[in-house]
């Protein structure tokens, strides 16, 4: 067990009990969702939830799975259709990665999302978190699943820190040491830790008085010290290259047939060099194509 961690049973029982009583009713947690879409629904939801709030994801997830309910259905779509459907979810490269993953699943796995973590990691756009989330939440296997919320819960309840440090492979080891032995309980514990970090053990103003781990929390027991915050700060969105890229994509999505003369792409943008840089980066990422004096979504 990594140093300074607490025995699994001190955390698992109260956290699992709390989760079963209070967990939010989210589409991907419902039995009918899992029955209808299986691991594909989990994979799509996890792609969309990366750095995007739950409330923004839910309507897009429903529309996406209505249109493409299987990897084979998405694999048959064009990149332009995929980017158009992604709409304003942000980080649109995820749409192209998901499309490529669907093609790989269809071509290499007979259209079935693989269960094996290593096989999942070989798919485009899938990292440690998403691979393990699919294996655990769809297939019921026992693996540590660690996202930003989980890391914060571990930092406070287990290590006595006010904020987690930079992500590292050590996080998986700490979470592994906390998992209950039964596969079904370990899956619930993974989900419960994420839920706790999302709604109670938040980055700012944690609601410690409602936390099921209050009595055994190392951070609370130490008097809630400020141990520093070494997390990387995201640059402001307003005036950023990300904002310019989003404006270009909105223009292309709104145009018919998703094609606009280059000089008509956000000509009002205050920084022409930033506008051009945004267009160039979208082309480099495969999110746009230039043909002569025209710019379009990828074909």
Rosetta silent file (secondary structure, phi, psi, omega in degrees, C-alpha in Angstrom):
SEQUENCE: XXXXXXXXXXXXXXXXXXXXXXXXXXXXXXXXXXXXXXXXXXXXXXXXXXXXXXXXXXXXXXXXXXXXXXXXXXXXXXXXXXXXXXXXXXXXXXXXXXXXXXXXXXXXXXXXXXXXXXXXXXXXXXXXXXXXXXXXXXXXXXXXXXXXXXXXXXXXXXXXXXXXXXXXXXXXXXXXXXXXXXXXXXXXXXXXXXXXXXXXXXXXXXXXXXXXXXXXXXXXXXXXXXXXXXXXXXXXXXXXXXXXXXXXXXXXXXXXXXXXXXXXXXXXXXXXXXXXXXXXXXXXXXXXXXXXXXXXXXX
SCORE:     score description
SCORE:     0.000 S_00000001
   1 L     0.000  134.697  178.826    0.000    0.000    0.000 S_00000001
   2 L   -58.652  153.341 -177.441    1.389    3.475   -0.852 S_00000001
   3 L   -60.985  147.848  174.652    2.546    5.487    2.160 S_00000001
   4 L    71.997    5.739  178.482    0.001    7.466    4.178 S_00000001
   5 L   -87.187  159.424 -178.023   -3.017    5.668    2.718 S_00000001
   6 L  -102.074  154.831  177.446   -5.849    4.319    4.861 S_00000001
   7 L   -57.286  145.994 -174.557   -7.244    0.777    4.765 S_00000001
   8 H   -59.105  -40.402 -173.588   -9.843    0.286    2.050 S_00000001
   9 H   -68.552  -17.448  177.365  -12.644   -0.737    4.379 S_00000001
  10 H   -71.891  -25.473 -178.325  -12.434    2.568    6.285 S_00000001
  11 H  -104.847  -37.883 -169.387  -13.497    4.432    3.160 S_00000001
  12 H   -62.642  -51.074 -172.857  -15.418    1.950    1.042 S_00000001
  13 H   -60.359  -52.362 -179.312  -18.424    1.163    3.233 S_00000001
  14 H   -66.543  -34.177 -177.978  -19.538    4.731    4.061 S_00000001
  15 H   -70.935  -43.928  179.031  -18.780    6.007    0.563 S_00000001
  16 H   -63.820  -42.286  178.644  -20.661    3.211   -1.218 S_00000001
  17 H   -61.503  -44.643  178.235  -23.634    3.597    1.141 S_00000001
  18 H   -60.521  -44.513 -177.414  -23.717    7.350    0.520 S_00000001
  19 H   -63.793  -43.200 -178.263  -23.526    6.890   -3.257 S_00000001
  20 H   -65.918  -24.716  179.203  -26.345    4.360   -3.366 S_00000001
  21 H   -88.581  -29.935 -166.069  -28.576    6.771   -1.441 S_00000001
  22 H  -126.484   -1.976 -174.034  -27.707   10.076   -3.126 S_00000001
  23 L   -56.219  140.255  176.862  -26.144    9.533   -6.583 S_00000001
  24 L   -63.269  148.053  177.379  -27.389   11.870   -9.286 S_00000001
  25 L   -86.005   92.953 -178.948  -29.715   10.393  -11.890 S_00000001
  26 L  -109.051  144.899 -173.125  -27.490   10.659  -14.975 S_00000001
  27 H   -52.117  -44.243 -174.353  -28.343    8.982  -18.297 S_00000001
  28 H   -73.049   -6.940  176.527  -25.241    6.779  -18.472 S_00000001
  29 H   -94.363   -9.015 -174.525  -25.987    5.358  -15.021 S_00000001
  30 L   -81.708  140.857  179.288  -29.445    4.105  -15.948 S_00000001
  31 H   -58.286  -36.566 -178.072  -29.967    0.380  -16.677 S_00000001
  32 H   -68.737  -32.371  176.641  -31.928    1.106  -19.860 S_00000001
  33 H   -64.921  -47.288 -178.839  -29.047    3.204  -21.224 S_00000001
  34 H   -66.402  -36.297  178.983  -26.557    0.413  -20.603 S_00000001
  35 H   -67.343  -39.652 -176.350  -28.929   -2.171  -22.023 S_00000001
  36 H   -76.464  -43.844 -171.424  -29.518   -0.166  -25.193 S_00000001
  37 H  -110.039  -17.679  179.068  -26.023    1.131  -25.932 S_00000001
  38 H    58.736 -145.658 -177.036  -23.676   -1.073  -23.888 S_00000001
  39 H   -64.856  -26.620  178.447  -20.008   -0.161  -23.807 S_00000001
  40 H   -63.152  -42.476  178.163  -20.440    2.128  -26.827 S_00000001
  41 H   -62.663  -40.414  176.869  -22.694    4.432  -24.818 S_00000001
  42 H   -63.416  -44.068 -178.722  -20.153    4.533  -22.002 S_00000001
  43 H   -61.874  -45.847  179.584  -17.334    5.288  -24.424 S_00000001
  44 H   -63.082  -44.797 -179.242  -19.212    8.141  -26.091 S_00000001
  45 H   -62.258  -39.706 -179.149  -20.244    9.650  -22.759 S_00000001
  46 H   -68.553  -36.409  174.327  -16.677    9.521  -21.444 S_00000001
  47 H   -59.909  -45.968 -175.805  -15.345   11.249  -24.577 S_00000001
  48 H   -70.493  -31.447 -175.779  -17.902   14.018  -24.161 S_00000001
  49 H   -78.390   -9.162  179.170  -17.363   14.431  -20.424 S_00000001
  50 L   -65.175  112.531  176.548  -13.660   15.192  -20.797 S_00000001
  51 L    60.356   26.382 -179.444  -13.293   18.805  -19.586 S_00000001
  52 L  -135.594  131.862 -177.938  -17.001   19.467  -20.220 S_00000001
  53 L   -62.351  148.219 -179.096  -19.744   19.947  -17.575 S_00000001
  54 H   -55.289  -42.857 -175.679  -22.386   17.245  -17.224 S_00000001
  55 H   -62.753  -30.092  176.982  -25.242   19.665  -17.956 S_00000001
  56 H   -78.845  -30.488 -175.292  -23.779   20.495  -21.369 S_00000001
  57 H   -73.418  -40.221 -168.533  -23.084   16.878  -22.236 S_00000001
  58 H   -54.116  -51.646 -178.917  -26.512   15.331  -21.601 S_00000001
  59 H   -66.257  -33.862  179.024  -28.466   16.805  -24.558 S_00000001
  60 H   -69.892  -38.137  179.543  -25.557   16.253  -26.951 S_00000001
  61 H   -62.620  -44.268  179.639  -25.098   12.665  -25.805 S_00000001
  62 H   -61.286  -46.164 -179.491  -28.746   11.857  -26.442 S_00000001
  63 H   -65.016  -39.646 -178.671  -28.686   13.401  -29.907 S_00000001
  64 H   -63.564  -47.955 -176.967  -25.391   11.698  -30.776 S_00000001
  65 H   -74.066  -26.085  171.784  -26.524    8.214  -29.778 S_00000001
  66 H   -64.901  -37.192 -178.302  -29.872    8.654  -31.485 S_00000001
  67 H   -81.951  -40.849 -176.175  -27.984    9.368  -34.691 S_00000001
  68 L  -130.490   80.801 -173.755  -25.113    6.906  -34.237 S_00000001
  69 L   -78.802    1.762 -179.095  -26.164    4.151  -31.796 S_00000001
  70 L  -149.253  161.189  175.530  -23.201    1.898  -32.595 S_00000001
  71 H   -57.791  -40.033 -178.840  -19.534    2.167  -33.611 S_00000001
  72 H   -63.020  -37.826  179.115  -20.405    0.973  -37.120 S_00000001
  73 H   -64.131  -43.818  178.904  -22.996    3.737  -37.520 S_00000001
  74 H   -69.432  -38.249 -179.462  -20.487    6.429  -36.564 S_00000001
  75 H   -58.529  -28.898 -178.714  -17.741    4.853  -38.659 S_00000001
  76 L   -82.267   -8.716 -179.796  -19.938    5.336  -41.739 S_00000001
  77 L   -77.775  163.188  174.786  -20.322    9.067  -41.087 S_00000001
  78 L   -91.060  155.934  175.744  -18.165   11.753  -42.678 S_00000001
  79 H   -56.359  -36.552  179.400  -15.796   13.907  -40.619 S_00000001
  80 H   -62.340  -42.163  178.626  -17.904   16.960  -41.526 S_00000001
  81 H   -63.038  -38.777 -178.361  -21.028   15.317  -40.086 S_00000001
  82 H   -67.150  -46.718  179.974  -19.150   14.423  -36.928 S_00000001
  83 H   -66.116  -37.846  177.093  -17.763   17.917  -36.355 S_00000001
  84 H   -61.973  -45.279 -177.767  -21.166   19.432  -37.117 S_00000001
  85 H   -68.064  -30.132  179.845  -22.911   17.159  -34.599 S_00000001
  86 H   -61.934  -30.020  174.628  -20.305   17.932  -31.918 S_00000001
  87 L    54.746 -125.020 -172.034  -21.622   21.513  -31.985 S_00000001
  88 L  -103.514   27.949 -179.064  -20.457   23.611  -29.006 S_00000001
  89 L   -68.670  -19.234 -179.468  -19.131   20.845  -26.747 S_00000001
  90 L    86.716  160.177 -178.148  -15.624   22.266  -26.988 S_00000001
  91 L    46.132   61.424 -170.020  -12.280   20.623  -27.747 S_00000001
  92 L   -66.627  -12.700  174.759  -13.664   19.434  -31.120 S_00000001
  93 H   -59.595  -25.271  177.327  -10.665   17.220  -31.847 S_00000001
  94 H   -59.399  -34.098  179.529  -12.427   14.783  -29.534 S_00000001
  95 H   -63.616  -44.049  179.195  -15.109   14.378  -32.214 S_00000001
  96 H   -68.880  -36.903  177.734  -12.546   13.303  -34.797 S_00000001
  97 H   -64.175  -42.276  178.547  -10.815   11.016  -32.301 S_00000001
  98 H   -63.491  -39.785  177.265  -14.130    9.369  -31.456 S_00000001
  99 H   -61.309  -45.683  179.374  -14.835    8.942  -35.161 S_00000001
 100 H   -65.407  -38.955  177.626  -11.458    7.279  -35.712 S_00000001
 101 H   -62.057  -39.110  178.600  -11.969    5.069  -32.662 S_00000001
 102 H   -63.108  -40.202  177.259  -15.326    3.969  -34.107 S_00000001
 103 H   -64.048  -43.093  179.548  -13.620    3.029  -37.369 S_00000001
 104 H   -64.517  -40.480  178.374  -10.959    1.078  -35.461 S_00000001
 105 H   -64.062  -42.152 -179.036  -13.594   -0.723  -33.379 S_00000001
 106 H   -67.534  -40.608 -175.446  -15.552   -1.600  -36.516 S_00000001
 107 H   -79.827  -42.543 -170.479  -12.501   -2.720  -38.470 S_00000001
 108 H  -102.780  -13.737 -174.895  -10.433   -4.435  -35.777 S_00000001
 109 L  -130.943   23.968  177.300  -12.982   -5.576  -33.181 S_00000001
 110 L    55.347   31.520  176.301  -16.003   -6.621  -35.257 S_00000001
 111 L    78.792    8.253 -179.138  -17.895   -3.532  -34.134 S_00000001
 112 L  -110.514  126.415  177.696  -17.704   -4.400  -30.436 S_00000001
 113 L   -59.857  124.568 -176.602  -15.997   -2.034  -27.978 S_00000001
 114 L   -65.967  155.947  179.601  -13.142   -4.108  -26.505 S_00000001
 115 L   -94.295  -32.966 -175.588  -13.095   -5.073  -22.847 S_00000001
 116 L   -69.383  131.791 -177.214   -9.351   -5.374  -22.378 S_00000001
 117 H   -61.233  -43.191 -179.899   -7.722   -2.190  -21.076 S_00000001
 118 H   -62.716  -38.529  177.268   -4.664   -2.547  -23.309 S_00000001
 119 H   -66.637  -39.209  177.049   -6.892   -2.976  -26.369 S_00000001
 120 H   -64.082  -40.085 -179.629   -8.875    0.085  -25.363 S_00000001
 121 H   -65.353  -20.978  178.753   -5.684    2.107  -24.924 S_00000001
 122 L   -81.476   -8.987  177.359   -4.745    1.346  -28.526 S_00000001
 123 L   -78.435  148.261 -179.717   -7.856    3.134  -29.787 S_00000001
 124 L   -60.017  133.039  172.711   -7.508    6.734  -30.945 S_00000001
 125 L    80.696    5.360 -176.398   -8.146    9.334  -28.251 S_00000001
 126 L  -108.858  125.558  177.545   -8.342    6.914  -25.329 S_00000001
 127 L  -113.166 -166.537 -175.026   -6.092    7.280  -22.287 S_00000001
 128 H   -55.193  -46.312 -176.225   -5.814    5.667  -18.880 S_00000001
 129 H   -64.652  -53.412 -174.739   -9.015    7.124  -17.488 S_00000001
 130 H   -63.420  -40.913 -179.847  -11.329    6.373  -20.418 S_00000001
 131 H   -60.203  -45.675 -178.503   -9.980    2.852  -20.965 S_00000001
 132 H   -72.901  -33.271  177.853  -10.530    1.909  -17.343 S_00000001
 133 H   -62.396  -41.799  178.669  -13.901    3.654  -17.163 S_00000001
 134 H   -65.689  -46.613 -178.346  -15.190    1.529  -20.043 S_00000001
 135 H   -62.864  -35.576 -176.726  -13.778   -1.699  -18.574 S_00000001
 136 H   -83.713  -52.780 -170.377  -15.221   -0.947  -15.130 S_00000001
 137 H   -81.700  -20.074  177.170  -18.552    0.744  -15.784 S_00000001
 138 L  -100.545  -40.850 -173.630  -19.559   -1.306  -18.835 S_00000001
 139 L  -104.996   -8.594  175.522  -17.948   -4.674  -18.244 S_00000001
 140 L    76.512   18.097 -179.251  -17.753   -4.711  -14.448 S_00000001
 141 L   -79.629  163.090 -176.209  -14.026   -5.438  -14.247 S_00000001
 142 L   -99.252  105.036  175.831  -11.905   -4.399  -11.275 S_00000001
 143 L  -144.476  152.940  171.194   -9.571   -1.508  -12.128 S_00000001
 144 L   -75.706  132.780  177.222   -8.824    1.851  -10.505 S_00000001
 145 L  -116.432  117.854 -171.939  -10.573    4.698  -12.353 S_00000001
 146 L  -126.376  114.836  171.442   -9.041    8.085  -11.586 S_00000001
 147 L  -116.001 -172.158 -177.682  -10.314   11.438  -12.822 S_00000001
 148 H   -59.886  -41.903 -179.303   -9.830   14.966  -11.474 S_00000001
 149 H   -66.180  -41.806  178.441  -12.583   14.557   -8.886 S_00000001
 150 H   -61.713  -42.850 -178.696  -11.216   11.216   -7.669 S_00000001
 151 H   -61.648  -36.743  179.082   -7.745   12.666   -7.308 S_00000001
 152 H   -69.405  -41.017  177.025   -9.068   15.469   -5.114 S_00000001
 153 H   -61.321  -45.621  179.356  -10.936   13.029   -2.869 S_00000001
 154 H   -62.923  -42.481 -178.420   -7.805   10.886   -2.485 S_00000001
 155 H   -58.853  -43.016 -176.213   -5.633   13.939   -1.804 S_00000001
 156 H   -82.456  -56.155 -172.866   -7.857   15.097    1.045 S_00000001
 157 H   -68.316  -32.645 -172.481   -9.334   11.958    2.582 S_00000001
 158 H  -103.374  -45.884 -172.339   -6.229    9.796    2.240 S_00000001
 159 L  -100.937   -7.255  177.069   -3.147   12.014    1.979 S_00000001
 160 L    73.063   25.437 -179.144   -4.283   15.050    4.010 S_00000001
 161 L  -104.127  147.622  179.900   -3.663   17.554    1.199 S_00000001
 162 L   -73.726  -30.141  177.334   -5.892   20.498    0.338 S_00000001
 163 L  -142.767  151.081  177.273   -5.438   19.918   -3.403 S_00000001
 164 L   -71.247  156.766  173.423   -3.956   17.076   -5.454 S_00000001
 165 L   -80.536 -171.131  177.231   -0.563   17.437   -7.049 S_00000001
 166 L   -59.913  145.836  179.105    0.074   17.043  -10.773 S_00000001
 167 L   -57.040  142.361  178.106   -1.399   13.825  -12.227 S_00000001
 168 L  -152.952  167.129  178.123    0.915   10.822  -12.083 S_00000001
 169 L   -64.028  -20.880  178.865    0.881    7.043  -12.377 S_00000001
 170 H   -61.042  -29.166 -179.601    1.026    6.964   -8.578 S_00000001
 171 H   -58.381  -40.576  179.846   -2.646    7.983   -8.527 S_00000001
 172 H   -64.342  -37.899  179.030   -3.650    4.615   -9.966 S_00000001
 173 H   -65.684  -41.216  178.375   -1.661    2.830   -7.258 S_00000001
 174 H   -63.908  -46.220 -179.381   -3.328    4.790   -4.468 S_00000001
 175 H   -65.319  -38.481  177.798   -6.784    4.139   -5.889 S_00000001
 176 H   -58.589  -39.296 -178.397   -5.981    0.462   -6.412 S_00000001
 177 H   -68.655  -18.331 -176.538   -5.092    0.173   -2.722 S_00000001
 178 H   -97.090  -14.713 -174.205   -8.503    1.555   -1.748 S_00000001
 179 L   -67.481  136.001  170.410  -10.720   -0.620   -3.966 S_00000001
 180 L   -62.213  155.396 -177.186  -12.919   -3.223   -2.283 S_00000001
 181 L   -67.489  -44.003 -179.032  -12.090   -6.777   -3.358 S_00000001
 182 L   -64.824  139.137 -178.299  -15.418   -7.699   -5.030 S_00000001
 183 H   -58.280  -44.393 -175.974  -15.659   -6.498   -8.629 S_00000001
 184 H   -66.202  -39.012  178.900  -19.160   -5.062   -8.231 S_00000001
 185 H   -71.457  -33.138  178.538  -18.267   -3.095   -5.108 S_00000001
 186 H   -66.753  -35.985  177.724  -15.043   -1.799   -6.669 S_00000001
 187 H   -65.162  -43.537  178.859  -17.046   -0.439   -9.612 S_00000001
 188 H   -65.151  -40.435  179.645  -19.452    1.352   -7.271 S_00000001
 189 H   -61.849  -42.473  176.752  -16.532    2.700   -5.220 S_00000001
 190 H   -57.758  -48.855 -179.759  -14.926    4.140   -8.374 S_00000001
 191 H   -64.540  -38.539 -177.735  -18.170    5.878   -9.325 S_00000001
 192 H   -66.706  -38.651  179.011  -18.751    7.043   -5.750 S_00000001
 193 H   -64.574  -41.032  176.623  -15.330    8.668   -5.453 S_00000001
 194 H   -64.323  -43.129 -179.558  -15.935   10.637   -8.647 S_00000001
 195 H   -63.106  -42.448 -179.944  -19.405   11.628   -7.480 S_00000001
 196 H   -61.031  -43.374  178.942  -18.101   12.788   -4.106 S_00000001
 197 H   -67.056  -28.520 -178.036  -15.491   14.992   -5.755 S_00000001
 198 H   -78.356  -34.788 -170.719  -18.073   16.436   -8.138 S_00000001
 199 H  -118.265  -17.303 -178.312  -20.770   17.389   -5.633 S_00000001
 200 L  -123.723  -57.549 -176.687  -19.249   17.482   -2.111 S_00000001
 201 L   -87.808   59.805 -173.891  -15.450   17.463   -2.089 S_00000001
 202 L   -77.853  163.149 -176.861  -15.253   20.270   -4.640 S_00000001
 203 L   -61.327  -41.142  177.790  -12.144   22.247   -5.512 S_00000001
 204 L  -116.885  141.626  176.749  -13.533   25.371   -3.880 S_00000001
 205 L    52.610   57.069  176.577  -15.796   25.481   -0.834 S_00000001
 206 L   -62.350  144.148 -177.522  -16.036   21.748   -0.125 S_00000001
 207 L   -95.019   68.316 -173.724  -19.146   20.789    1.852 S_00000001
 208 H   -59.244  -31.475 -176.671  -17.306   18.792    4.485 S_00000001
 209 H   -66.598  -18.187  179.215  -20.247   18.761    6.888 S_00000001
 210 H  -104.851    4.677 -173.012  -22.218   16.570    4.442 S_00000001
 211 L   -80.549  132.584  178.229  -19.327   14.267    3.511 S_00000001
 212 L   -69.181  -13.604 -179.370  -19.669   10.548    4.321 S_00000001
 213 L  -102.535   11.273 -173.677  -15.908   10.423    4.916 S_00000001
 214 H   -53.659  -47.834 -173.531  -15.833   13.331    7.374 S_00000001
 215 H   -65.558  -28.434 -177.254  -14.907   11.311   10.455 S_00000001
 216 H  -109.983    7.948 -176.262  -11.953    9.621    8.787 S_00000001
 217 L   -70.893  123.986 -178.266  -10.766   12.373    6.438 S_00000001
 218 H   -64.931  -35.745 -178.026   -7.037   12.986    6.886 S_00000001
 219 H   -70.794  -45.694  177.668   -7.295   16.607    5.729 S_00000001
 220 H   -63.892  -41.262  179.572  -10.160   17.486    8.071 S_00000001
 221 H   -61.888  -27.715  178.866   -8.415   15.657   10.905 S_00000001
 222 L   -88.101    2.423  179.193   -5.341   17.817   10.353 S_00000001
 223 L    91.468   20.480  179.270   -7.413   21.016   10.570 S_00000001
 224 L    53.730   55.330 -179.105   -7.858   21.545    6.818 S_00000001
 225 L   -69.673  150.804  172.330   -4.382   22.998    6.235 S_00000001
 226 L   -84.407  104.054 -177.417   -3.550   24.843    3.024 S_00000001
 227 L   -96.140   11.536  178.889   -0.874   22.562    1.603 S_00000001
 228 L    94.988  165.644 -177.992   -0.515   24.505   -1.640 S_00000001
 229 L  -140.762  107.913 -177.761   -1.889   24.067   -5.120 S_00000001
 230 L  -104.734   13.086  178.408    0.420   22.978   -7.930 S_00000001
 231 L   -65.079  145.156  177.260   -2.314   22.276  -10.476 S_00000001
 232 L   -72.091  132.051 -179.688   -1.768   23.756  -13.913 S_00000001
 233 L   -87.390  133.672  176.350   -4.040   26.722  -14.517 S_00000001
 234 L   -78.436  138.040  179.824   -6.005   26.837  -17.732 S_00000001
 235 L   -64.062  151.410  178.789   -5.576   30.045  -19.691 S_00000001
 236 L   -59.118  141.769 -178.572   -8.554   32.399  -19.830 S_00000001
 237 L   -76.246  -40.742 -177.018  -10.949   31.591  -22.675 S_00000001
 238 L   -61.474  123.186  179.270  -11.878   35.193  -23.522 S_00000001
 239 L    80.707    5.247 -176.420   -9.540   36.487  -26.221 S_00000001
 240 L   -88.329  167.644  173.388   -7.724   33.154  -26.514 S_00000001
 241 H   -61.186  -34.749  177.532   -6.826   31.107  -29.577 S_00000001
 242 H   -59.882  -41.405  178.723   -9.413   28.578  -28.371 S_00000001
 243 H   -64.555  -40.912  178.813  -12.110   31.238  -28.619 S_00000001
 244 H   -64.329  -42.145  178.017  -10.976   32.151  -32.138 S_00000001
 245 H   -61.129  -42.573  178.936  -10.995   28.491  -33.197 S_00000001
 246 H   -62.829  -38.577  179.193  -14.505   28.095  -31.833 S_00000001
 247 H   -65.839  -40.013  177.246  -15.698   31.151  -33.749 S_00000001
 248 H   -62.621  -46.510 -179.162  -14.272   29.784  -37.011 S_00000001
 249 H   -64.555  -37.848  177.399  -15.951   26.409  -36.485 S_00000001
 250 H   -61.231  -39.729  178.093  -19.293   28.043  -35.664 S_00000001
 251 H   -62.239  -44.001 -178.707  -19.094   29.924  -38.956 S_00000001
 252 H   -69.034  -39.626 -179.915  -18.415   26.734  -40.896 S_00000001
 253 H   -65.553  -33.804 -177.037  -21.146   24.750  -39.121 S_00000001
 254 H   -80.233  -18.074 -176.538  -23.707   27.485  -39.836 S_00000001
 255 L   -81.018  156.285  174.217  -22.827   27.768  -43.527 S_00000001
 256 L  -119.683  122.190    1.249  -24.390   25.716  -46.302 S_00000001
 257 L   -97.692   70.891  178.456  -22.765   23.425  -47.324 S_00000001
 258 L    59.750   41.467 -178.130  -20.321   24.064  -44.447 S_00000001
 259 E  -144.430  136.233 -174.979  -18.052   26.077  -46.727 S_00000001
 260 E  -141.540  141.090  171.758  -17.128   29.767  -46.584 S_00000001
 261 E   -57.727  140.615 -176.465  -14.708   32.008  -48.542 S_00000001
 262 H   -55.157  -38.462 -177.028  -11.588   32.491  -46.473 S_00000001
 263 H   -76.664   -4.740  177.919  -12.000   36.255  -46.376 S_00000001
 264 H  -103.620    6.446  179.736  -15.541   35.823  -44.998 S_00000001
 265 L   -87.600  111.747 -176.103  -14.440   33.762  -41.986 S_00000001
 266 L    33.145   58.608 -179.004  -14.945   35.969  -38.889 S_00000001
 267 L   -63.409  -19.629 -178.137  -13.630   39.067  -40.717 S_00000001
 268 L   -82.784   -1.920 -176.571  -14.669   41.156  -37.699 S_00000001
 269 L   -59.873  133.887 -170.931  -12.207   39.381  -35.386 S_00000001
 270 L   -63.822  -31.318 -176.634  -10.160   42.006  -33.543 S_00000001
 271 L  -115.505   98.835 -177.764   -6.793   40.267  -34.097 S_00000001
 272 H   -59.716  -35.077  179.516   -6.314   39.226  -37.746 S_00000001
 273 H   -67.126  -38.604  177.318   -3.139   37.300  -36.928 S_00000001
 274 H   -66.274  -39.578  176.075   -4.967   35.317  -34.258 S_00000001
 275 H   -58.115  -48.675 -179.719   -7.769   34.621  -36.739 S_00000001
 276 H   -64.585  -37.936  178.272   -5.291   33.287  -39.291 S_00000001
 277 H   -63.995  -38.948  178.152   -3.532   31.267  -36.613 S_00000001
 278 H   -63.705  -44.197  178.851   -6.863   29.728  -35.598 S_00000001
 279 H   -62.546  -46.217 -179.491   -7.644   28.755  -39.192 S_00000001
 280 H   -60.907  -40.616 -177.657   -4.178   27.254  -39.696 S_00000001
 281 H   -70.380  -35.002  176.804   -4.421   25.230  -36.483 S_00000001
 282 H   -65.740  -39.326  176.389   -7.867   23.882  -37.405 S_00000001
 283 H   -64.372  -44.321 -179.639   -6.526   22.754  -40.769 S_00000001
 284 H   -62.863  -33.220 -179.600   -3.515   21.126  -39.072 S_00000001
 285 L   -84.154   -2.467 -179.333   -5.853   19.286  -36.665 S_00000001
 286 L    79.882   12.930 -178.660   -8.038   18.007  -39.485 S_00000001
 287 L   -92.353   -9.536  177.598  -11.040   20.038  -38.318 S_00000001
 288 L  -150.050  159.691  178.267  -11.129   22.215  -41.431 S_00000001
 289 E  -133.606  139.151  176.558   -9.939   22.053  -45.033 S_00000001
 290 E  -105.958  131.497  178.101   -8.758   24.810  -47.348 S_00000001
 291 E  -133.564   98.578 -174.778   -9.448   24.527  -51.076 S_00000001
 292 L    66.100 -120.580 -179.682   -8.219   27.534  -52.952 S_00000001
 293 L   -98.576   15.331 -177.406   -9.978   30.539  -51.458 S_00000001
 294 E  -115.808  146.811  174.945  -12.556   28.431  -49.606 S_00000001
 295 E  -121.009  136.429 -177.295  -12.561   26.974  -46.106 S_00000001
 296 E  -142.051  165.722  168.178  -14.818   24.043  -45.181 S_00000001
 297 L   -66.129  157.439 -177.544  -15.422   21.400  -42.579 S_00000001
 298 L   -62.834  144.173 -179.565  -13.426   18.201  -43.275 S_00000001
 299 L   -99.157    0.000    0.000  -14.867   15.968  -45.960 S_00000001
